[in-house]
Amino acid sequence: MPKLSFELDREFIELNQLLKLVGLCDSGGAGKAMVARGDVRVDGQVELRKTCKIRAGQRVSVDDVEIQVASGPEG
């Protein structure tokens, strides 16, 4: 499973924006569509809330890609 790392520069990021920023989709709207189809898991559970708040320490997975969310210098 390919793994990506994302460093937060704030308290949280909305799920659809995370998908866009790591390059798994082209826009926030496309990210929302991925979530609505049930393609996205947060900490192993299917997540259907498009703007779910993702915080440091959580893992997001889409297909065979896993994103580890970490706190950045400011977080």
N, C-alpha and C positions, 0 to 999 in steps of 0.2 A: 504494500500500500504506500503510494507516494505521500510524503508528509511535507506540509508547509508550515511556516511559523509566521505569526502576525503579532506585532507589538502594538499594544494599545497606547495611545497618547492622552487618553481620558478615562473616565470611569467605565464606560461601556461603548459598544458599537452595535448598531442595529444589524440584524442578521442579513438582510438583503444587501446592505452596504458592504458588509464583510465579504460576501461572495463576489461583489464587483471589484473590490480593492485587491483581492488576491488573484484576480484574473479568471475566475471560474464562470463568469458571465460578463456580457458587455455593458450592462446597465443595471441600475437598481430595480427597474421594472422587470428585467429578465430574471433577476434574483428573486423577486416576489413570485414570479411564475414557477420557478424551481421549487420554492417552498410550498406553494399552493398544490403542486402535484405530489407532494410527499417525498421528494427526492433528497431532502436534507435531514440529517440527524444531528442533534445536539446532545452530547454526553450519552450517545447510544440510543436515544429515543427520537422517533420521528417528531419533528417540530413543524407545526402548521401556522404558527404566528409569524407573519412576514417581517415584522419589525421587533421581534423578540430581542431583548437586550442581552448581548453576549459580553461576558466579563472575563477578566484574566483567570486562567486555570481551566477554562472550558475547552472542550474539543468539539469541533464541527466536522462532519464528514458528508461528502457528496460522492456517490458512486465509490470509486476506490481511492479517493483523495481525502486525507485527513488534515485539518487545520488545527494547530495548537495555538491557542491565544495566550499571550504572555503580557505582563505589564511592562511598559516601556520605561524610560528614564523619568517621565513625569508621573506615571501611574503608580 
